[in-house]
């Protein structure tokens, strides 16, 4: 079976799907992943075929300076540029599917993949890394807040946002017109899929976020889809030497977001009295800090005293898998949701929202995380649960079910 994964977005969107793709290939599936060119090495290292989505989202995930709020003009520019990116991704999705697919797995920001699948006559299955279904259990993750509005308020607002305008509406409409499909709004298509109970797989552990009671039966919580370690990868000697030369350090990194500079991180680490491994910046070296490039989280995180990050879905999962406390500095979209989950599970202190971030607040949170034994104990308990899960098996079941319906 030829499986095509549509994964616009950043590395955090692509890496879990590449890990899932590697495991599917081992089970006999032919897997291609449509992603931006920057992630081609990640895809091919997992043994999957890379099909290019044009565009680059990296400049869209770099926030304002810490402690600052985005202006209205900033948000309007962001939405305009995001719409342009989605238009390119929709064009790439059509080309990727025309290259051959028996079933399409589409992430949460690729609704145009369903339109392409409809035109080509192949099944499409959602493959999400965050909960997007309107529910009484949580406020809409796209709002960038974890504040509950109560069961009725959460469900109502989630439904309103789902029916409202989105950056991928115009690309979806253009693709439908180009393919000769009946005119239909993206929100209307989503309502039709919900009514038909179309499947959506969620690469989320129920140990971290229990399946909401009001979800329809077609929504499946599979467990996490872990990224694969690149074959032959070896840690840099300088990093090995740093780790061996003192107590476990604290990791500080923000994935694809250029959120903090080296001086800010170093100042916070110095105030907290900890050694630090800094990712995504240059200029730190010595007995108390080191700068690193891309290093597999599953290798590095278990060797740290705590991890500090933006609470993106993949990085948050990696910290929990490692069994170490987490300091969350959420910036936007689903990050406040995951940050709140980490805190509610007892695996780290209260989040420090990026727009309220100072070196003093960050240092205090690091100190709390590294000196509160209960956080480490709870993180280890959660890691033990995650180690027993198999996130691939439910995906295989869904793919085989889809194949029977072809």
N, C-alpha and C positions, 0 to 999 in steps of 0.2 A: 504494500500500500504506500502510495506517495503522499506524504504529509507535508503541507506547506504552512509554516508559522509566519504570521505577519506581526512584526515587532518594531513599529516606529517608537521613537523615544531615545533614552540614554542607555548607557551600559547597564544600569540597574534593571532596565526593561528587557534587555537582550540576554544577559548572563544566565538567569534562571531557565529561560527557554532553551538556551544552548545546552545546559546541563540536562534538561528533560530530553532534548533531541538526541544527545549522546546515548542515553539509556534506552530510548526507543529504537535507535539503530542497532543496539546490542540484541534487541528482541526481533529484529528482522524488518523493521520499517525503513523506508527510504525517506529521509528527512531533509528538507530545504528550509532555510530561514531567511526571510526578507528583512534586511536591516540596513542602516546607513553604512557607508563604505568604511567608516572608522572602526566598525566592529567586525569586519570581515575576518581578521585573524582570530578573533574570539570564536566565531562560528566554525571556521574551518578546523581550528584546533580541537573542537568537539566532534570532528568527523562528519559535519553536516555541510551541505552545499550552501554557499552564500549567494543570494539574489539581491541585488542592490536596490535599496530605497534611496532616491536622491534626497539631498538636503542634509542639514547638520543642526541638531537641536542644542548643541553644547552652549552656545551663547545665550540661549533662552533660560538656562537654569542657574545663571550667576546672579545672585541677589544684590541688593544695595549693601552698603557698609553695615556691620553689626550695630544694633541699637537704633537703626533708622527704619522708617516706614516708607513703603513705596507710595508715590504720588498718583493722583488720578491719571496724569499724562503717562506715567510709567506703565500703568495697567493697560491703558488704551494701546500704547505701542506694543506691549507684550502680546495682547490678544491679536493685533494685526499681524505681527510676525509669526505667531503660532498658527494662524489661519493659513499663511503662506506656506509654512512647513507642512501642514496637513495636506494641502493641495498637491505638493510634490510627493508626499507619501502615498496619496491615493493613486496618482499616476504610476508610481513604482509598484504598488500592489497589483494593479491590473496587469502590468508586464510580467510580474513574478508569477501570477496565476496562469497566464497564457503560456508560460514555459512548461506547465504541466503540474497537476495536482489532483489527487483523488478526494482529499478532504483538507479543509483550511481551518487552522486554529488562529483566532484573531484576538489580540490583546484589547484592553479596555479603551484605548484611544484610536482604534481602527475600525469604526463601524462601517466604513466604505467597503471593507472586506466582505461583508455580508451581501452587498449589492453586486460585487464581482462574482461571488459564489452563486448568487441567484441567476445571473446571466449565463454562467458557464455550466450550470446544472450540477454543481457539486455541493455536498453538505458543508456547512460552516458551524464551528463550535467555538464558543467564547473560552478564552484562556486568560483569566485575570489574576493580577497579583494583589488586588485590593477589592474590598466589597463595594460594589456600585449600585446594587439593587436597592430601591427605596425600602426602608425597613423601620420598624418601631425601635430597633435595638441601637441605632447610631444615627448621628446627624450626617448629612451628605459629606463624603470625604472631599469632594471637589471644593467645598467651601474653605478648606484650610483651617478648620477648627474642630476640636474634639468636644466642644460644649454641647451637652444634650439639651434638646428642646422638649424633652418628655416624649413618651411613646407616640402620641398623636402628632405632635409637632414635628418630630423626626420624619415620620412617614409622609406627612403632608408636604414638608419642604423638599424631601427627596423626590417626591412625585412631580412637584413644580419644576425643580431643576432639571429633571430628566426630560420634561416636556419643553423646556426653554431652549434658547439659542445656545449653540456650541460652535467652537472653531472648526469642527469637521462637518458642519451642516452643508456648507456650499460645496466642498469637495464631493460629498456623498451625492448631492443633487447633480453635479456635473457628470459624475461617473454613470449615474443611472441614465441620464440623457444620452451620453455617448454610446451606451450599450443598448439603447432602444428599449429600456425598461419603462414601465408606467411611472409617471410622475408621483413621487411620494416623499414626504418629509422624513428625515432621519428619525425624529421622535415618533412618527407614526409607525415606521418600521420596527422600532423597539417595542412599541405596544403590541404589534402583531406577534412578535417573537415571544413576548411574555405570555400572551393569550394562548399561544401554541405550545407553551412550556418547553421552548427550545433550550438545549443544554448549555450551561456555562460552567466551566471548571474553574476552581479557585485554588491557586497554588499557595495555600495558607494552611497552617496547622490548626486544627480545632483545639489543641492544647493552649494555643496563644489567643485565638479568637473563636469561641464556641459558635457553632452554626446557629444563626437566629431562628427562633421558632416560627416566624412568619414568612420565611423563605419558601418559595414554591419548590416542588419536588425536583425540577430540572436543574436546580443550582446545587453543585457538588463541592464540598470542601475536601480536597485531595490530600492535603499535607504539602509541605514545602517542596519546590523544585530546586534542588541545590545545584549551584554552578559546578562545573567540572574543573579540576586542576589541570593546567596545561601539561601534556605529557613531557617528561624530561625537565620540568621546571626545577630549579635549584635556588635556594635563598642566597642573596648576596653575602659574601664573606664578611663585609663590614657590618651587616645587620646581625649576623650570628655572633660576631664579637661583641657588639653592643648589648645584645640580650644576655650574654654570658657574664658581662662585666658589672653586674649590679642587680638590685631587686627588680622584679617584674615592672615594666613601664606601663604608662597609660597610652593607649592609641588615641590620636585625634585626627579625624579626617572627614571629608564631606563629599565623597564620591565624585560625581561629575560637576558639582557646584564649587566654584572658586569663592568660598564663603569667607574664609579667614586667612590673613597673611601670617607669615612665620612669626613675626614679632608678637602679634596678639596671642598666638598659641604658646609661644615660649614664656611670655609674661604670666599667663594663667598657670602654666605648669610650674613655674618658679614659685609663684605665690602658694600653690598647693603643696610644694615640697616633693614633687614626684619627678621621676624620669619620664621622658615622652618620646613616642614614635609619631612623627608628623607625616601625613600623607597629602600629596597635592601641592606642596610648597618646596622651595629650595632654601638653602642657607643655614641649615641647622646641623651641627656636628659637634661631638664632644662627649664627655662622660654622662651628661644629663639629657641629651636630646639628639635625635638623628632624623634626617629627612629621607623618605623612601619614595619610590615610584610604585608601580603596580605590584602588589604582593597578595597572594591568595588569603582571604580572610580566614578560611578554615585552618590555615597553617599558623597565621600570626596571632589571631585573637585569643586562642587558649593559653598563650604565653604572656598575656598582659594581666595587669591588675584591674583594669576597667577599660571600656571603650567609650569614646566621646564622638558622637556623629549627629547627622541631621535627622535620623530616624526614618530614612527611606525604607521601603518595604524589604529590600534585599539585605541591606546593611543591618537593619534591626533584627532580622531573622538570623543573620550570621553571628551577631553578638549573643543572642539567646542560645544558639546552637553551641557556642564556645563555653557557655556556663560561667560567664563573668559579668559583673555589674555593668549597667549602661547609663551614661549621662546623655540625655536627648536634648538637642538644640533644634527643634523643628522650624522649618522655614515656610513651606507652603503645601498645598494640595493634601495628600494623604499622610504627610509626615506628622502633624499633630495627632492624628488618629493612632498611629503606631506608638508614638511617644507616650500617649495616655495609657495604651495597653501595657507597655513595659512597666509603668509606674503602678498601675492597678494590680499587676501580677506580682509586685514586690521585688522586681529585679533591678530597681534603680530608683534614685530620688526623683522628685518632681521635675518635669521638663523646664528648661529655661528657654522660652520663645526667642528666636533669633532677633526679633525686633526689639527685645528688651535686654539683649546680651551685653555684658561688660566683662572685662577680665576678672573683676572681683567676684561677680556672680558665677562665672565659669569655674574659678578656683574653688569657691565654696562648694559647688556641686561635685567637683572632682574629689575634694576632701571627704565629703559625705559618702560618696560612692565607695571610696577605698578604705574607709574606717568603720563602716557599718557591716558587721558580719552577716546580718540577716539578708542583705542584698546578694552577697556571694552564695549563701546557702540556697536561697530561692532560685537563683540563676542556675545552679548545678542541678536542682530538681527538675527544672524545665528542660535543661539540656538532655537529661536522662530520658524524658518522655519523647523528645524529638528524635532521639536516636532509634526509637522503635518503629517509627513511621515509614511507610512506603508511598511516596507521592506519585509514583509512576503507574501503579496498578490501576487506579481509577481512570487514568487517562487512556490506558490500553483498552479498558472495557468500553469507554465512550467511543473510541475510534472504531472498534469492531462492531459496535451497535450501528454506528453511522454507515459502515461498509455494507451491512446487511440491508440497509434502507435505500441503497443506491439503485 
